[in-house]
Amino acid sequence: MDWLGIGVFILSLGFSVLVFYLIPVLKNLTTTLSHTADTVKTTEKSIEEVTSEATLILHNTNETLLDVNEKIGQLNPLFKIIHDTGESAHHLTSSMVRLTSDKAERAKAGTDILDKNGLEGILRGAAFIYYLRNAKKQYDTMKNKKD
């Protein structure tokens, strides 16, 4: 054999040794890739389930929003009625203010007369007697309820 044949023989032995050591590595790679394929399949199924759940939630949310919008639309006339009632009450109270402003001036004139004549004590006494009568009525009704 010549040197070329010996070199080819050594290369073939080296390649055989390399293949011998690569067989377990390739088997492990095959196992890893099969597990990866299984994981991808499981992930795809999970993603499909999550997507279907998310779609259902979005559908329910849309229905809820439509219902809320419909109910708010039904409440709008009520808010308009409340607004109109508030404006009417404002007009009524402003009319009452104009009406009672004259009476307030007359009441002030009456209190000025009482102050001038020193009748303030008599009014306080009358108010105290009125208070005592009401307190006695309440006491009597409470006493009757206990009996």
C-alpha positions as CSV (number, residue, x, y, z in Angstrom):
1,M,0.0,0.0,0.0
2,D,1.2,3.4,-0.7
3,W,0.9,6.4,1.5
4,L,-2.2,7.7,-0.1
5,G,-4.0,4.4,0.7
6,I,-2.8,4.6,4.3
7,G,-4.0,8.2,4.6
8,V,-7.4,7.3,3.3
9,F,-7.6,4.3,5.7
10,I,-6.7,6.5,8.7
11,L,-9.3,9.1,7.6
12,S,-11.9,6.4,7.3
13,L,-11.1,5.1,10.8
14,G,-11.3,8.6,12.2
15,F,-14.6,9.2,10.4
16,S,-15.9,5.8,11.8
17,V,-14.8,6.8,15.4
18,L,-16.5,10.2,14.9
19,V,-19.7,8.6,13.7
20,F,-19.5,6.1,16.6
21,Y,-19.3,9.0,19.1
22,L,-22.0,11.1,17.2
23,I,-24.6,8.3,17.3
24,P,-25.6,8.9,21.0
25,V,-25.5,12.7,20.5
26,L,-27.8,12.4,17.5
27,K,-30.1,10.0,19.4
28,N,-30.3,12.6,22.2
29,L,-31.0,15.3,19.7
30,T,-33.8,13.2,18.2
31,T,-35.3,12.7,21.6
32,T,-35.0,16.4,22.4
33,L,-36.6,17.4,19.1
34,S,-39.5,15.0,19.6
35,H,-40.1,16.5,23.1
36,T,-40.0,19.9,21.6
37,A,-42.5,18.9,19.0
38,D,-44.8,17.6,21.7
39,T,-44.4,20.8,23.7
40,V,-45.2,22.9,20.6
41,K,-48.4,20.8,20.0
42,T,-49.4,21.3,23.7
43,T,-48.7,25.0,23.4
44,E,-50.8,25.3,20.3
45,K,-53.7,23.5,22.0
46,S,-53.4,25.8,25.0
47,I,-53.2,28.9,22.8
48,E,-56.4,27.7,21.0
49,E,-58.2,27.3,24.3
50,V,-57.0,30.7,25.6
51,T,-58.0,32.3,22.3
52,S,-61.5,30.8,22.4
53,E,-61.9,31.9,26.1
54,A,-60.7,35.4,25.2
55,T,-63.1,35.5,22.3
56,L,-66.0,34.5,24.6
57,I,-65.0,37.1,27.1
58,L,-64.8,39.8,24.4
59,H,-68.2,38.8,23.1
60,N,-69.7,38.9,26.6
61,T,-68.1,42.3,27.2
62,N,-69.6,43.7,24.0
63,E,-73.0,42.5,25.0
64,T,-72.6,44.1,28.4
65,L,-71.6,47.4,26.9
66,L,-74.5,47.3,24.5
67,D,-76.8,46.7,27.5
68,V,-75.2,49.5,29.5
69,N,-75.5,51.9,26.6
70,E,-79.2,51.0,26.1
71,K,-79.9,51.6,29.8
72,I,-78.1,54.9,29.8
73,G,-80.1,55.9,26.8
74,Q,-83.2,55.1,28.8
75,L,-82.0,57.2,31.7
76,N,-81.4,60.3,29.6
77,P,-85.0,61.4,29.6
78,L,-85.1,61.0,33.4
79,F,-82.0,63.3,33.7
80,K,-83.8,65.8,31.5
81,I,-86.8,65.7,33.7
82,I,-84.7,66.2,36.8
83,H,-83.0,69.1,35.1
84,D,-86.3,70.7,34.2
85,T,-87.6,70.1,37.7
86,G,-84.4,71.9,39.1
87,E,-85.0,74.8,36.8
88,S,-88.6,75.0,37.9
89,A,-87.6,74.9,41.5
90,H,-85.1,77.7,40.9
91,H,-87.8,79.9,39.3
92,L,-90.2,79.1,42.2
93,T,-87.6,80.0,44.8
94,S,-86.6,83.2,43.0
95,S,-90.3,84.2,42.9
96,M,-90.6,83.4,46.6
97,V,-87.6,85.5,47.4
98,R,-89.1,88.5,45.6
99,L,-92.4,87.9,47.4
100,T,-90.9,87.5,50.9
101,S,-88.4,90.3,50.6
102,D,-91.3,92.7,51.3
103,K,-92.4,90.7,54.3
104,A,-88.8,90.6,55.6
105,E,-88.7,94.4,55.6
106,R,-92.0,94.5,57.5
107,A,-90.8,91.9,60.0
108,K,-87.6,94.0,60.6
109,A,-89.8,97.0,61.2
110,G,-91.8,95.0,63.8
111,T,-88.7,93.9,65.6
112,D,-87.4,97.5,65.6
113,I,-90.7,98.5,67.3
114,L,-90.3,95.7,69.9
115,D,-86.7,96.9,70.6
116,K,-87.8,100.5,70.9
117,N,-90.5,99.7,73.4
118,G,-88.5,97.2,75.5
119,L,-90.9,94.3,74.8
120,E,-88.1,91.9,73.9
121,G,-88.3,90.2,77.4
122,I,-92.0,89.5,77.0
123,L,-91.3,87.7,73.7
124,R,-88.6,85.6,75.2
125,G,-90.8,84.7,78.1
126,A,-93.6,83.7,75.7
127,A,-91.2,81.5,73.7
128,F,-90.0,79.9,77.0
129,I,-93.6,79.1,78.0
130,Y,-94.3,77.7,74.6
131,Y,-91.2,75.5,74.8
132,L,-92.2,74.2,78.3
133,R,-95.7,73.3,77.1
134,N,-94.3,71.3,74.1
135,A,-91.8,69.5,76.4
136,K,-94.6,68.6,78.8
137,K,-96.8,67.2,76.0
138,Q,-93.8,65.0,74.8
139,Y,-93.2,63.8,78.4
140,D,-96.9,62.9,78.8
141,T,-97.0,61.0,75.6
142,M,-93.8,59.1,76.5
143,K,-95.3,58.3,80.0
144,N,-98.5,57.0,78.4
145,K,-96.6,54.8,76.0
146,K,-94.7,53.2,78.9
147,D,-97.9,52.4,80.9
